[in-house]
């Protein structure tokens, strides 16, 4: 990035040192000036003396880019990254991307921000920059930093529904940490378990996913980690619904309610009534109870919960044969964030099938077909293990096709 002379001059000015101070009694000012302007090359002895006067290691003068420069670039890139200005973060780093950085923590952090920014932008070769950060962290024994970076990548790939890539990345990294016999932060360990659970669902490895679910809940309780426990209980509720295990559904609903009370968390308690409404609508077909539960949810939710209210309220009306009311509610749902778990996706995708059936029973065959095709296009290659939702969407599609 800079020549030797420029590095010496930049470092001297940063330290507010004069030419005379650096020269001391071992060198003339004119000689140092020539060196700083790249018109003379210092001997090893003179370079060592300059480093001593500047209070740095001689290696910092010899490297193409100094630790100070790396640190400055990292701080600038990190600010852009934290503001989600990923392209700007990339531009800060890419001008020195091909330079071999010093073996230092700051260099690893710079590669990390660069790689993660490229990952966010779906740019080419981001894995290579992540690997550079990984290798540096590993050489410095900062395995905790490696793990947090890996979890970021896995979460991103999962959110983007690159399930196979995310699963293989997770598998490679967990095997690596096992082989190193290193101890990770317990929250990071739980995160690896959580994403393993999510990705097994996405792959269709349902039985293995259930085993990991039990392991994750036990791990969370053993180490008193409440960070993912709410979400794990929710997943456990839905798994019990799939299996038709009514007692386990009630057990995990109770656990979720107790957790909400313990943490004094209104959102967690509200989610209990949302799950109950879903259970009554989708599995028990007890629509009056669904209405009661979703109204209790309505009294507690914030604005973000509104789409879920309209979703379960609309399904309850549909179950009662009130198709116009159902349609009025279902069409108010709007966009719901996909989230990361394939279960969330299945629940969201099925909305279009309900809308299709409402239109069908109301005689709007063209709209019915449009929504049926939309639902089937979303789910036909997704979440094959969550049969309940996929079958409902497929049956809707078949009904529309037969009556087109």
C-alpha positions as CSV (number, residue, x, y, z in Angstrom):
1,X,0.0,0.0,0.0
2,X,2.7,2.5,1.0
3,X,6.4,2.4,0.4
4,X,8.8,2.0,3.3
5,X,9.6,5.8,3.3
6,X,5.9,6.7,3.3
7,X,5.2,4.2,6.2
8,X,8.0,5.8,8.3
9,X,6.8,9.3,7.5
10,X,3.1,8.5,8.3
11,X,4.0,6.7,11.5
12,X,6.3,9.6,12.6
13,X,3.6,12.1,12.0
14,X,1.0,10.0,13.8
15,X,3.3,10.0,16.8
16,X,3.9,13.8,16.5
17,X,7.6,13.1,16.3
18,X,10.0,15.6,14.6
19,X,12.7,14.6,12.2
20,X,15.3,15.6,14.8
21,X,13.7,13.4,17.4
22,X,13.8,10.3,15.2
23,X,17.4,11.1,14.1
24,X,18.7,11.5,17.6
25,X,22.5,11.4,17.5
26,X,22.7,8.4,15.1
27,X,21.5,9.9,11.8
28,X,21.3,13.2,10.0
29,X,18.0,15.0,9.3
30,X,18.9,15.1,5.6
31,X,19.4,11.3,5.5
32,X,16.1,10.6,7.2
33,X,14.4,13.0,4.8
34,X,15.8,11.1,1.8
35,X,14.6,7.8,3.3
36,X,11.1,9.2,3.9
37,X,10.9,10.4,0.3
38,X,12.1,7.0,-1.0
39,X,15.3,8.5,-2.3
40,X,17.5,6.4,-0.1
41,X,17.2,2.9,1.5
42,X,18.2,2.5,5.1
43,X,20.5,-0.3,6.3
44,X,19.1,-2.9,8.6
45,X,20.9,-1.1,11.5
46,X,19.4,2.3,10.6
47,X,15.9,0.8,10.2
48,X,16.2,-0.9,13.6
49,X,17.2,2.5,15.1
50,X,14.3,4.3,13.4
51,X,11.9,1.6,14.7
52,X,13.4,2.1,18.2
53,X,12.9,5.8,18.1
54,X,9.3,5.4,16.9
55,X,8.7,2.8,19.6
56,X,7.5,0.1,17.2
57,X,8.8,-3.3,16.1
58,X,11.0,-3.3,13.0
59,X,8.5,-5.8,11.4
60,X,5.8,-3.0,11.5
61,X,8.0,-0.9,9.2
62,X,8.8,-3.8,6.9
63,X,5.3,-5.0,6.2
64,X,3.5,-3.6,3.2
65,X,0.7,-2.3,5.5
66,X,1.1,-1.5,9.2
67,X,-1.1,-2.6,12.1
68,X,-2.0,1.1,12.5
69,X,-3.3,1.3,8.9
70,X,-5.2,-2.0,9.3
71,X,-6.8,-0.8,12.5
72,X,-7.9,2.4,10.8
73,X,-9.3,0.6,7.8
74,X,-11.1,-1.9,10.1
75,X,-12.8,0.9,12.1
76,X,-13.9,2.6,9.0
77,X,-15.2,-0.6,7.4
78,X,-16.9,-1.7,10.6
79,X,-18.8,1.5,10.9
80,X,-20.2,1.0,7.4
81,X,-21.0,-2.7,8.2
82,X,-22.8,-1.8,11.4
83,X,-24.9,0.7,9.4
84,X,-25.7,-2.1,6.9
85,X,-23.8,-0.2,4.2
86,X,-22.1,-3.3,3.0
87,X,-21.0,-2.1,-0.4
88,X,-19.2,0.8,1.2
89,X,-17.5,-1.5,3.7
90,X,-16.3,-3.6,0.7
91,X,-14.9,-0.6,-1.1
92,X,-12.9,0.4,2.0
93,X,-11.2,-3.0,2.2
94,X,-10.9,-4.1,-1.5
95,X,-8.0,-1.7,-2.3
96,X,-5.8,-3.7,0.1
97,X,-7.5,-7.1,-0.4
98,X,-4.6,-8.6,-2.3
99,X,-2.0,-7.4,0.2
100,X,-0.7,-9.9,2.7
101,X,-1.8,-8.4,6.0
102,X,0.3,-8.7,9.2
103,X,-0.6,-11.7,11.4
104,X,-2.6,-9.9,14.0
105,X,-6.1,-9.7,15.5
106,X,-6.9,-6.5,13.6
107,X,-6.1,-8.2,10.3
108,X,-8.5,-11.0,11.1
109,X,-11.2,-8.5,12.0
110,X,-10.7,-6.6,8.7
111,X,-10.9,-9.9,6.7
112,X,-14.0,-10.8,8.7
113,X,-15.9,-7.5,7.9
114,X,-14.8,-7.8,4.2
115,X,-16.0,-11.4,3.9
116,X,-19.3,-10.9,5.7
117,X,-20.0,-7.8,3.7
118,X,-19.4,-9.7,0.5
119,X,-21.6,-12.5,1.8
120,X,-24.4,-10.1,2.5
121,X,-24.1,-8.6,-1.0
122,X,-23.9,-12.1,-2.6
123,X,-20.6,-11.2,-4.1
124,X,-18.2,-13.7,-5.6
125,X,-15.5,-15.4,-3.5
126,X,-16.7,-14.2,-0.1
127,X,-15.9,-17.7,1.3
128,X,-12.2,-17.1,0.5
129,X,-12.1,-13.9,2.6
130,X,-14.0,-15.6,5.4
131,X,-11.3,-18.4,5.3
132,X,-8.5,-15.8,5.6
133,X,-10.1,-14.4,8.7
134,X,-10.7,-17.9,10.0
135,X,-7.0,-18.9,9.4
136,X,-5.8,-15.8,11.2
137,X,-8.1,-16.2,14.2
138,X,-7.1,-19.9,14.4
139,X,-3.4,-19.0,14.3
140,X,-4.0,-16.6,17.2
141,X,-6.2,-19.2,19.1
142,X,-9.2,-16.9,18.9
143,X,-11.7,-19.7,18.3
144,X,-14.6,-17.8,19.9
145,X,-14.2,-15.2,17.1
146,X,-14.2,-18.0,14.5
147,X,-17.4,-19.4,16.0
148,X,-19.3,-16.1,16.0
149,X,-18.3,-15.4,12.4
150,X,-19.4,-18.9,11.4
151,X,-22.8,-18.5,13.0
152,X,-23.3,-15.2,11.1
153,X,-22.6,-17.0,7.8
154,X,-24.9,-19.9,8.7
155,X,-27.7,-17.6,9.8
156,X,-27.3,-15.6,6.5
157,X,-27.3,-18.7,4.3
158,X,-30.3,-20.1,6.2
159,X,-32.3,-16.9,5.9
160,X,-31.6,-16.8,2.2
161,X,-32.8,-20.5,2.0
162,X,-29.5,-21.9,0.9
163,X,-30.1,-24.8,3.1
164,X,-27.7,-27.3,1.7
165,X,-24.8,-24.8,1.7
166,X,-25.6,-23.8,5.2
167,X,-25.8,-27.4,6.4
168,X,-22.5,-28.4,4.9
169,X,-20.8,-25.2,6.3
170,X,-22.2,-25.9,9.8
171,X,-21.2,-29.6,9.6
172,X,-17.6,-28.7,8.5
173,X,-17.2,-26.1,11.3
174,X,-18.7,-28.2,14.1
175,X,-16.3,-31.1,13.0
176,X,-13.4,-28.6,13.1
177,X,-14.2,-27.4,16.6
178,X,-14.6,-31.0,17.8
179,X,-11.2,-32.0,16.4
180,X,-9.6,-29.0,18.1
181,X,-11.1,-30.0,21.4
182,X,-11.7,-26.3,22.1
183,X,-14.3,-25.0,24.5
184,X,-16.7,-22.5,22.9
185,X,-19.0,-20.1,24.6
186,X,-22.2,-21.9,25.7
187,X,-24.5,-19.5,23.8
188,X,-22.5,-20.2,20.7
189,X,-22.8,-24.0,21.3
190,X,-26.5,-23.6,21.6
191,X,-26.6,-21.5,18.4
192,X,-24.9,-24.4,16.5
193,X,-27.5,-26.8,17.9
194,X,-30.3,-24.5,17.0
195,X,-29.2,-24.0,13.4
196,X,-28.5,-27.7,13.1
197,X,-32.2,-28.3,14.1
198,X,-33.5,-25.7,11.6
199,X,-31.4,-27.2,8.7
200,X,-32.3,-30.7,9.5
201,X,-36.0,-29.7,9.2
202,X,-35.2,-28.0,5.9
203,X,-33.4,-31.1,4.6
204,X,-36.3,-33.3,5.6
205,X,-34.4,-35.2,8.2
206,X,-37.3,-35.0,10.6
207,X,-36.4,-37.8,13.1
208,X,-32.9,-36.5,13.5
209,X,-34.3,-33.0,13.9
210,X,-36.4,-34.2,16.8
211,X,-33.4,-35.7,18.5
212,X,-31.5,-32.4,18.2
213,X,-34.5,-30.6,19.5
214,X,-34.5,-32.6,22.7
215,X,-30.8,-32.1,22.9
216,X,-31.0,-28.4,22.5
217,X,-33.8,-28.0,25.1
218,X,-31.8,-30.1,27.6
219,X,-28.7,-28.1,26.9
220,X,-30.5,-24.8,27.3
221,X,-32.1,-25.9,30.6
222,X,-28.8,-27.4,32.0
223,X,-26.9,-24.1,31.5
224,X,-29.9,-21.9,32.3
225,X,-29.8,-20.3,28.8
226,X,-33.1,-18.6,28.1
227,X,-31.8,-17.1,24.8
228,X,-33.3,-19.7,22.5
229,X,-35.6,-21.6,24.9
230,X,-38.8,-19.8,23.9
231,X,-38.2,-20.6,20.2
232,X,-37.3,-24.2,21.0
233,X,-40.5,-24.7,23.0
234,X,-42.5,-23.3,20.1
235,X,-40.9,-25.7,17.7
236,X,-41.5,-28.5,20.1
237,X,-45.2,-27.5,20.2
238,X,-45.5,-27.7,16.4
239,X,-43.6,-31.0,16.3
240,X,-46.1,-32.5,18.7
241,X,-48.9,-31.2,16.6
242,X,-47.4,-32.9,13.5
243,X,-47.2,-36.2,15.4
244,X,-50.7,-35.9,16.9
245,X,-49.3,-36.0,20.4
246,X,-51.9,-33.9,22.3
247,X,-50.3,-34.3,25.7
248,X,-46.9,-33.1,24.4
249,X,-48.6,-30.1,22.8
250,X,-50.2,-29.1,26.1
251,X,-46.9,-29.8,27.9
252,X,-44.9,-27.4,25.8
253,X,-47.6,-24.8,25.7
254,X,-47.6,-24.9,29.5
255,X,-43.8,-24.6,29.5
256,X,-43.9,-21.7,27.1
257,X,-46.5,-19.9,29.3
258,X,-44.4,-20.6,32.4
259,X,-41.4,-19.2,30.7
260,X,-43.3,-16.0,29.7
261,X,-44.4,-15.6,33.3
262,X,-40.9,-16.2,34.7
263,X,-39.4,-13.7,32.3
264,X,-42.3,-11.3,32.7
265,X,-42.5,-11.2,28.9
266,X,-45.9,-10.2,27.4
267,X,-44.9,-11.2,23.9
268,X,-44.0,-14.8,25.0
269,X,-47.4,-15.1,26.8
270,X,-49.2,-13.7,23.8
271,X,-47.5,-16.3,21.6
272,X,-49.1,-19.0,23.7
273,X,-52.6,-17.9,22.6
274,X,-51.5,-17.6,19.0
275,X,-50.2,-21.2,19.1
276,X,-53.4,-22.3,20.7
277,X,-55.4,-20.6,18.0
278,X,-53.3,-22.3,15.3
279,X,-53.7,-25.7,17.0
280,X,-57.5,-25.3,17.2
281,X,-57.7,-24.1,13.5
282,X,-55.3,-26.5,11.8
283,X,-55.4,-29.7,13.8
284,X,-58.5,-29.9,16.1
285,X,-61.0,-27.9,14.0
286,X,-62.4,-26.3,17.1
287,X,-63.1,-22.9,15.6
288,X,-65.0,-21.3,18.4
289,X,-62.0,-22.0,20.7
290,X,-59.7,-20.6,17.9
291,X,-61.7,-17.3,18.0
292,X,-61.4,-17.1,21.8
293,X,-57.6,-17.7,21.7
294,X,-56.9,-15.3,18.9
295,X,-58.9,-12.6,20.6
296,X,-56.9,-13.0,23.7
297,X,-53.8,-12.8,21.6
298,X,-55.1,-9.5,20.0
299,X,-55.4,-7.9,23.5
300,X,-51.7,-8.5,24.1
301,X,-49.8,-8.2,20.7
302,X,-48.0,-5.2,19.3
303,X,-48.2,-4.0,15.7
304,X,-45.9,-6.8,14.5
305,X,-48.4,-9.4,15.6
306,X,-51.3,-8.0,13.6
307,X,-50.7,-10.2,10.5
308,X,-50.8,-13.3,12.6
309,X,-54.1,-12.2,14.2
310,X,-55.7,-11.8,10.7
311,X,-54.2,-15.1,9.7
312,X,-55.8,-17.2,12.5
313,X,-58.9,-15.2,12.6
314,X,-59.4,-15.7,8.9
315,X,-58.8,-19.4,9.2
316,X,-61.3,-19.7,12.0
317,X,-64.0,-18.0,9.8
318,X,-63.1,-20.3,7.0
319,X,-63.6,-23.3,9.2
320,X,-67.0,-22.1,10.1
321,X,-67.9,-21.6,6.4
322,X,-67.9,-17.8,6.6
323,X,-65.9,-17.4,3.4
324,X,-66.5,-13.7,2.9
325,X,-65.4,-12.9,6.4
326,X,-62.5,-15.2,6.1
327,X,-61.4,-13.5,2.9
328,X,-61.7,-10.0,4.4
329,X,-59.3,-11.1,7.2
330,X,-56.9,-13.1,5.2
331,X,-56.4,-10.3,2.6
332,X,-55.4,-7.9,5.4
333,X,-52.4,-10.1,6.4
334,X,-50.0,-8.3,4.0
335,X,-46.3,-9.3,3.9
336,X,-45.0,-11.4,6.7
337,X,-41.2,-11.8,7.1
338,X,-40.2,-15.3,6.1
339,X,-38.0,-15.9,9.1
340,X,-35.4,-18.7,9.0
341,X,-37.2,-21.8,10.1
342,X,-38.9,-23.8,7.3
343,X,-41.9,-24.3,9.7
344,X,-42.5,-20.5,9.5
345,X,-42.3,-20.7,5.7
346,X,-44.9,-23.5,5.6
347,X,-47.3,-21.6,7.8
348,X,-47.0,-18.5,5.7
349,X,-47.2,-20.3,2.3
350,X,-50.5,-22.0,3.3
351,X,-52.3,-18.6,3.6
352,X,-52.5,-18.4,-0.2
353,X,-54.2,-21.8,-0.3
354,X,-56.9,-20.6,2.2
355,X,-57.5,-17.5,0.1
356,X,-57.8,-19.7,-3.0
357,X,-60.4,-21.8,-1.3
358,X,-62.3,-18.7,-0.1
359,X,-62.5,-17.4,-3.7
360,X,-63.4,-20.9,-5.0
361,X,-66.4,-21.2,-2.6
362,X,-67.5,-17.6,-3.4
363,X,-67.5,-18.4,-7.1
364,X,-64.3,-16.5,-8.0
365,X,-62.7,-19.3,-10.0
366,X,-60.1,-17.2,-11.7
367,X,-58.8,-15.7,-8.5
368,X,-59.0,-19.1,-6.8
369,X,-56.7,-20.6,-9.5
370,X,-54.2,-17.7,-9.3
371,X,-53.8,-18.1,-5.5
372,X,-53.7,-21.9,-5.7
373,X,-50.9,-21.8,-8.3
374,X,-49.1,-19.2,-6.2
375,X,-49.2,-21.3,-3.0
376,X,-48.1,-24.5,-4.9
377,X,-45.2,-22.7,-6.6
378,X,-43.9,-21.6,-3.2
379,X,-44.0,-24.9,-1.4
380,X,-43.6,-27.7,-4.0
381,X,-39.8,-27.7,-3.5
382,X,-39.8,-26.6,0.1
383,X,-40.2,-28.2,3.5
384,X,-41.3,-31.7,2.3
385,X,-41.2,-33.0,5.9
386,X,-44.0,-30.7,7.1
387,X,-46.7,-32.7,5.3
388,X,-49.7,-31.1,7.0
389,X,-49.3,-27.8,5.2
390,X,-48.0,-29.1,2.0
391,X,-50.9,-31.6,1.6
392,X,-53.4,-28.8,2.2
393,X,-51.8,-26.7,-0.5
394,X,-51.5,-29.6,-2.9
395,X,-55.2,-30.6,-2.4
396,X,-56.2,-27.0,-3.0
397,X,-54.2,-26.9,-6.2
398,X,-55.8,-30.2,-7.4
399,X,-59.3,-29.0,-6.6
400,X,-58.7,-25.9,-8.7
401,X,-57.1,-27.8,-11.6
402,X,-60.0,-30.2,-11.7
403,X,-62.6,-27.5,-11.8
404,X,-60.8,-25.1,-14.1
